[in-house]
Amino acid sequence: MKRILSIMAMLLAFSFGVSGQNSNKQETKKMKTLVAYFSCTGTTENVAKQLAETVKGDLYRIQPEKPYTPADLDWTDKQSRSTLEMKDKSSRPAIANKVENMHEYDIVFVGFPIWWYTAPTIINTFMESYDFTGKTVIPFATSGGTGMRKTNADLKKAYPKVNWKEGKLLNDATKSSLSAWTKGIE
């Protein structure tokens, strides 16, 4: 009888140990990362690809429904598409594709070239297309001469409920600089 009770006690202890291990596995869920980017010339795209590799994240290209032509991007032309969109704060260029599983991501990097000292209006379309509740969002950009200060402020002001981390200009990004920047981001 003592032997049966001993065996039952060991089985009971073992079953508590296994169930405790399972709950620990659930608590240490791996964070899933998305690197979403908008790029017309390939500059931001190159950085986004390096970043996705560095953070072991999925890559998603924000594609405009109507692609931009070189004439559309001529910032010196006051009637170019990009100039007109940036002048109109309510402009929301349509996006051709969607992130089907956005709910699965915990961290979302959002990359773009800086236009007129801030994010292109298609980034507003992207931000307004999904629920970012519970997600950490980190902007990154490329630019011919503008920094991120105004861009970071504009995004935080436009989307105050988003958990923003400070964005970074990544013109000269290397694998080691990307690794240093992203280390510890949660």
Disulfide bonds with the S-S distance in Angstrom:
none
